[in-house]
Every structure is written in structure tokens, then in C-alpha cells.
Amino acid sequence: MVGGVSVRQWSFPYVAAALLAAGLASPLGVTPGTASAADAKVDLSSCLAPGAAAGDVRVFETSQGTTLTETVLDVRPRKRGWAATVEAQLAAHSPTVRETVLKPGKSMLLGDLTMGDLSIDVKKPKRWYPLKAVPGKVYNTEVKGRAYRDGARVGDALVSGAWQIVGFEPLTTQGGSWNDTAHISVVRSVAVDDQSGGVFSQESDVELWCVEGVGIVAASYAFRFYEDGQLIGEVSDLDSWLVSATVQGTAVN
């Protein structure tokens, strides 16, 4: 139970929509290339911390025949970086809002998340991704917060992940063709441990392809949903591809 309502009342498409939106809310756009040495780091600042302006919009089509729209709601300067708030809307589902703090050359931090009537308050944003990474090396992340439903505290939440740069490759989608994309693989988990002793969690396997100056151009997702450790549903082979985007107010191809 979460806030007195069984998590089974959250339809699988709704939960998938919320987490798909959360996953896309921080666009990537790495400069294609290879490291000069096997253990050399690639600076991901231009990909994980691209320039952004309030009103920027990215539009994706999905293999389910729906449209996902990301809108930058707010950008605020911070010491050695900035904070951005992005709303992601998939079809007619409730939007997801995610806050990230970007420190170019250092790290991206995850702030508060809102997914429909469920929100996760992490108070002070915590480290989510490093902005310099070695291709092939796995980076683990973990962010803890408090879970609220319709404003009422329902328990604790844990957002965790493991990601890596798989490589650099050409890619063709329904939205276009690119000679060089960065391929990034991510395994994510969102778990809510509610005050009544129940646990609801969702795992996702994500593949991302991104282009310098554009961001994510394609993504593939698989979701698994659990209640008290038991699998209660899954969504496989959910793909999306970029059809239009504006970066700092300018349309990009």
C-alpha cells in the first residue's frame, strides 16, 4: 500500500510513462570519438550538461504510436554551473518533472522528482552521474529521498543506477540518420518503501544514443514492476526517437 492505495491501482502504462519521462528528462549529447588510451576519460560535459534555456522543447515519437514532449521549465544559475527543471509529457499521461544540477567538468546531481501524484524529495541534490567517464567502465549511483503522495508522506525512496559508455557508432532511426552517436547503457531502479511495510519497485534497462549539439536521438527501454519482491508486470521493447528539438531557443537538426 502507498498512501492507503494499492500500487496495483497504478496502471502499468502509467508507471512506464512516468519513468520513461524521468529517464529522458536530462538529454545527452556527447561528442563522438574514442579515448586516446584504454583508461582515458571522455569529458561528458557537452552531453550531460548541454546548454539549456527555459522554453526549449524536444519531441520524440515512440513505438507505441505516442508522442513524448520534454519542456525546459526553468534554468537557474548556480556556483560553477546551473540547475534545470524539465517536464516530460507522454501522450495523455500525467507529466513527470525532474530537477538536475549541472557542474560542467565535474558532475550532474539529481534533485526532486515528481511522477504524477508521487513525488520524491531528496532535499539537497545528490551526485547522479560524473561528467568525465572511461568508456566501458560501469559507474554506480544512488540517491535517497522521502516519498510523498498527494503531499502526504508515505515512506522512503531510493533511486539507483549503473551506467556506462558502450561505444560510438552510426545510427539510423525513423527520425533521421547520424554518422556518429554515443551509445550509453543504463540500468535503473526506483523503489518506494512505504510506512506500512510494503515495497513497490521498478527496474528499467535503457539504451541511449546521442549526438553532439542535439542530445538524445534514440532510446530503447524495458521495464519490470515489483510489489514486495514479486513481479507484477513488465513492458518490453519500448523505443523512442527524436523528431524535433530546440537548444537554447534554436532549432537543431
C-alpha positions as CSV (number, residue, x, y, z in Angstrom):
1,M,0.0,0.0,0.0
2,V,1.1,3.6,-0.7
3,G,-0.8,6.3,1.0
4,G,-3.7,3.8,1.5
5,V,-3.9,2.9,-2.2
6,S,-2.6,-0.4,-3.6
7,V,0.2,0.1,-6.0
8,R,-1.7,-2.3,-8.3
9,Q,-4.0,0.6,-8.9
10,W,-1.2,2.3,-10.8
11,S,-1.7,1.0,-14.3
12,F,1.5,-0.4,-15.9
13,P,1.3,2.0,-18.9
14,Y,1.0,4.9,-16.4
15,V,4.1,3.9,-14.4
16,A,6.0,3.1,-17.6
17,A,5.1,6.6,-18.9
18,A,6.3,8.2,-15.7
19,L,9.6,6.5,-15.6
20,L,10.2,6.8,-19.3
21,A,9.7,10.5,-19.0
22,A,12.0,10.7,-16.0
23,G,14.7,8.8,-17.9
24,L,14.6,11.2,-20.8
25,A,14.3,14.4,-18.8
26,S,18.1,15.0,-18.9
27,P,19.2,14.9,-22.5
28,L,22.6,13.5,-23.5
29,G,24.7,14.8,-26.4
30,V,28.3,13.5,-26.3
31,T,30.9,14.4,-28.9
32,P,31.6,11.2,-30.8
33,G,35.1,9.9,-30.7
34,T,37.4,7.4,-28.9
35,A,39.6,7.9,-25.9
36,S,43.3,8.2,-26.6
37,A,44.0,5.4,-24.1
38,A,42.1,2.5,-22.8
39,D,41.7,4.1,-19.4
40,A,41.3,7.7,-20.6
41,K,38.2,9.6,-19.6
42,V,35.8,11.2,-22.1
43,D,34.5,14.6,-20.9
44,L,30.8,14.3,-21.0
45,S,30.1,17.9,-20.0
46,S,28.8,18.8,-23.5
47,C,26.5,15.8,-23.4
48,L,25.2,15.6,-19.8
49,A,25.4,19.3,-19.2
50,P,24.4,20.9,-22.5
51,G,23.3,24.5,-22.7
52,A,19.6,25.0,-22.0
53,A,17.1,27.8,-21.8
54,A,13.5,28.0,-20.5
55,G,11.1,27.1,-23.2
56,D,13.4,24.6,-25.0
57,V,11.4,21.7,-26.3
58,R,12.3,18.2,-27.5
59,V,9.7,15.9,-29.2
60,F,10.0,12.1,-29.5
61,E,7.8,9.6,-31.2
62,T,7.5,6.1,-29.7
63,S,7.0,2.6,-30.9
64,Q,3.6,2.6,-29.1
65,G,2.5,5.4,-31.6
66,T,2.5,8.1,-28.9
67,T,4.4,11.3,-28.6
68,L,6.8,12.3,-25.7
69,T,7.4,16.0,-25.3
70,E,10.1,17.4,-23.0
71,T,9.9,21.1,-22.0
72,V,12.5,23.0,-20.0
73,L,10.5,24.9,-17.4
74,D,13.3,26.8,-15.7
75,V,17.1,27.3,-15.7
76,R,18.8,28.8,-12.7
77,P,22.5,29.8,-12.3
78,R,24.4,28.1,-9.5
79,K,28.0,28.2,-8.4
80,R,30.1,26.6,-11.2
81,G,27.0,25.5,-13.1
82,W,23.2,25.7,-13.2
83,A,20.0,23.9,-12.2
84,A,17.4,22.9,-14.7
85,T,13.8,21.8,-14.3
86,V,12.3,19.7,-17.1
87,E,8.7,18.5,-17.6
88,A,8.2,15.3,-19.7
89,Q,4.7,14.6,-21.1
90,L,4.0,11.2,-22.7
91,A,0.6,11.2,-24.5
92,A,-2.2,12.0,-22.1
93,H,-0.5,10.6,-19.0
94,S,0.3,12.8,-16.0
95,P,3.6,14.7,-16.6
96,T,6.9,13.9,-14.8
97,V,9.1,16.8,-13.5
98,R,12.8,16.3,-12.8
99,E,15.3,18.7,-11.3
100,T,19.0,18.3,-12.1
101,V,22.0,20.4,-11.1
102,L,24.9,20.6,-13.6
103,K,28.5,21.2,-12.8
104,P,30.4,21.1,-16.1
105,G,33.6,19.1,-16.0
106,K,32.5,17.6,-12.6
107,S,29.1,16.0,-12.1
108,M,25.4,16.0,-12.6
109,L,23.3,15.9,-9.5
110,L,19.7,14.7,-9.1
111,G,17.2,16.8,-7.3
112,D,13.5,16.3,-6.6
113,L,11.3,14.1,-8.8
114,T,7.5,14.3,-9.4
115,M,5.7,11.4,-11.2
116,G,2.0,12.0,-11.3
117,D,0.8,12.2,-7.7
118,L,4.0,10.6,-6.4
119,S,6.9,12.9,-5.5
120,I,10.4,12.2,-4.2
121,D,12.1,14.9,-2.1
122,V,15.8,14.5,-2.0
123,K,16.3,17.8,-0.2
124,K,19.9,18.7,-1.2
125,P,20.6,17.4,-4.8
126,K,22.9,14.4,-4.8
127,R,25.5,13.1,-7.2
128,W,23.9,11.2,-10.1
129,Y,26.5,11.0,-13.0
130,P,30.1,12.0,-13.3
131,L,30.7,14.3,-16.3
132,K,34.0,12.6,-17.1
133,A,33.9,8.8,-17.8
134,V,36.0,6.0,-19.1
135,P,34.3,4.1,-22.0
136,G,33.4,0.5,-20.8
137,K,33.7,1.4,-17.1
138,V,30.5,0.9,-15.0
139,Y,29.5,3.9,-12.8
140,N,27.1,3.2,-9.9
141,T,24.8,5.9,-8.5
142,E,22.4,6.1,-5.6
143,V,20.1,8.9,-4.4
144,K,17.8,8.6,-1.3
145,G,14.8,10.7,-0.6
146,R,11.4,10.9,1.1
147,A,8.3,9.8,-0.9
148,Y,5.1,11.7,-0.8
149,R,1.7,11.0,-2.4
150,D,-0.7,13.9,-2.9
151,G,1.5,15.9,-0.4
152,A,1.3,13.3,2.4
153,R,4.5,11.4,3.5
154,V,4.2,7.7,2.6
155,G,7.7,6.4,3.2
156,D,11.3,6.4,1.9
157,A,12.5,6.2,-1.7
158,L,15.7,5.0,-3.3
159,V,16.7,5.9,-6.9
160,S,19.8,3.9,-8.1
161,G,21.5,3.1,-11.3
162,A,24.6,1.8,-13.1
163,W,25.6,3.2,-16.4
164,Q,28.5,3.1,-18.9
165,I,29.6,4.3,-22.3
166,V,29.2,1.3,-24.6
167,G,30.9,2.9,-27.7
168,F,30.5,5.2,-30.7
169,E,28.6,4.1,-33.8
170,P,26.4,5.2,-36.7
171,L,22.6,5.1,-36.3
172,T,19.5,5.3,-38.4
173,T,16.0,5.8,-37.0
174,Q,12.6,6.9,-38.3
175,G,13.7,10.4,-37.2
176,G,17.0,10.6,-39.2
177,S,20.5,9.2,-39.7
178,W,23.7,10.1,-37.9
179,N,27.3,9.1,-38.8
180,D,28.5,9.1,-35.2
181,T,26.4,8.6,-32.0
182,A,27.5,7.8,-28.4
183,H,25.8,4.6,-27.2
184,I,25.2,4.6,-23.4
185,S,23.7,1.8,-21.4
186,V,21.8,2.3,-18.1
187,V,20.2,0.1,-15.6
188,R,17.9,2.0,-13.2
189,S,15.7,1.3,-10.2
190,V,13.2,3.3,-8.3
191,A,12.0,1.8,-5.0
192,V,9.4,3.1,-2.5
193,D,9.5,1.6,1.0
194,D,6.1,2.7,2.4
195,Q,5.4,3.2,6.1
196,S,3.0,0.2,6.3
197,G,5.9,-2.2,5.4
198,G,5.2,-2.8,1.7
199,V,7.7,-2.1,-1.1
200,F,7.0,-1.1,-4.6
201,S,9.9,-1.0,-7.1
202,Q,10.5,-0.6,-10.8
203,E,13.6,-1.7,-12.7
204,S,14.5,-0.4,-16.2
205,D,17.1,-1.3,-18.8
206,V,17.8,1.6,-21.0
207,E,19.9,2.1,-24.2
208,L,20.6,5.6,-25.3
209,W,22.1,7.0,-28.5
210,C,23.1,10.7,-28.6
211,V,24.7,13.2,-30.9
212,E,26.8,16.3,-30.2
213,G,24.8,19.5,-30.1
214,V,21.5,17.6,-30.4
215,G,21.3,15.3,-27.4
216,I,19.4,12.0,-27.3
217,V,18.3,10.9,-30.7
218,A,17.0,7.4,-29.9
219,A,16.3,5.2,-26.8
220,S,15.2,1.7,-26.1
221,Y,13.5,0.7,-22.8
222,A,12.4,-2.4,-20.9
223,F,10.5,-2.1,-17.5
224,R,9.8,-4.6,-14.7
225,F,7.4,-3.8,-11.8
226,Y,7.5,-5.4,-8.4
227,E,5.4,-5.4,-5.3
228,D,7.0,-6.9,-2.2
229,G,9.6,-8.6,-4.3
230,Q,7.0,-10.2,-6.7
231,L,7.0,-9.4,-10.4
232,I,3.6,-7.9,-11.1
233,G,4.1,-6.6,-14.7
234,E,6.6,-5.7,-17.4
235,V,6.9,-3.7,-20.6
236,S,9.4,-4.7,-23.2
237,D,10.9,-3.1,-26.3
238,L,9.6,0.4,-25.9
239,D,11.5,2.6,-28.3
240,S,11.6,6.3,-29.0
241,W,13.3,8.6,-31.5
242,L,13.8,12.3,-31.7
243,V,11.8,14.2,-34.4
244,S,12.5,17.8,-33.4
245,A,14.4,19.8,-30.8
246,T,15.4,23.3,-29.7
247,V,18.6,24.0,-27.8
248,Q,18.9,27.4,-26.1
249,G,16.0,28.6,-28.2
250,T,17.5,27.5,-31.6
251,A,16.1,24.6,-33.6
252,V,18.7,21.8,-34.2
253,N,18.9,19.0,-36.8
